[in-house]
Amino acid sequence: TTNMASEELDMRLVVVLPLTQNLPLAALLMGAGAPIGGALFVLDKILGDPLSRLTSATYSVTGTWDEPEVNLQRVFDTGE
């Protein structure tokens, strides 16, 4: 929550890096070829959610607007 009157924060922030969505393109750009890029695309579609969990983290954000405190709570967590 955000208290507008006192300008205080008490929030949870979930960060998920879109690594799995970019793997096929990265493989193609690095010269791995279409078969590798295609295989990575299919793998992402089959294992999308578990792979997303490996690139995610949950933070707590507390304090004031001027001096927020950001603390890592958990890794491999999509906040669901």
C-alpha positions in Angstrom: 0.0 0.0 0.0 1.0 3.6 -0.4 -0.1 6.2 2.2 -0.5 9.4 0.2 -0.9 11.6 3.3 2.3 10.5 5.1 4.1 9.5 1.8 4.9 6.0 3.2 5.3 2.8 1.3 4.6 -0.8 2.3 4.6 -2.8 -0.9 5.7 -6.0 -2.5 7.6 -5.9 -5.8 7.9 -8.9 -8.1 10.6 -8.8 -10.8 10.6 -11.3 -13.6 13.3 -11.1 -16.2 12.0 -12.1 -19.7 15.0 -14.4 -20.3 13.0 -17.3 -21.6 11.2 -15.2 -24.2 14.5 -13.9 -25.6 16.5 -17.2 -25.7 15.4 -18.2 -29.3 16.3 -14.8 -30.7 19.6 -14.7 -28.8 20.5 -18.2 -30.2 19.8 -17.0 -33.7 21.8 -13.8 -33.3 24.8 -15.8 -31.9 24.8 -18.0 -35.0 23.3 -21.1 -33.4 20.9 -21.5 -36.4 17.2 -21.9 -36.9 17.0 -25.5 -35.4 18.4 -24.4 -32.1 16.3 -21.3 -32.0 13.2 -23.3 -32.8 14.0 -25.9 -30.2 14.4 -23.2 -27.5 11.1 -21.6 -28.6 9.3 -25.0 -28.2 11.0 -25.6 -24.9 9.9 -22.2 -23.6 6.3 -22.9 -24.6 6.3 -26.3 -22.8 8.2 -25.1 -19.7 7.4 -21.4 -19.7 6.2 -20.9 -16.2 8.9 -23.0 -14.4 11.6 -21.3 -16.5 10.1 -17.9 -15.6 10.3 -18.8 -11.9 14.1 -19.3 -12.3 14.5 -15.6 -13.4 12.3 -14.0 -10.8 12.6 -12.4 -7.4 10.3 -10.7 -4.8 11.3 -7.6 -2.9 9.7 -5.6 -0.1 9.6 -1.9 -0.5 9.0 0.1 2.7 9.8 3.5 4.2 9.1 6.9 2.9 9.0 8.2 -0.7 12.2 10.1 -0.2 14.1 7.2 1.4 12.6 3.9 0.3 14.1 0.6 1.7 14.2 -2.2 -0.9 15.0 -5.7 0.5 15.2 -9.0 -1.3 12.7 -11.4 0.1 12.8 -14.5 -2.1 14.3 -15.6 -5.4 12.7 -18.0 -7.8 9.3 -16.6 -6.8 6.7 -15.0 -9.2 4.6 -13.8 -6.3 1.6 -16.1 -7.1 
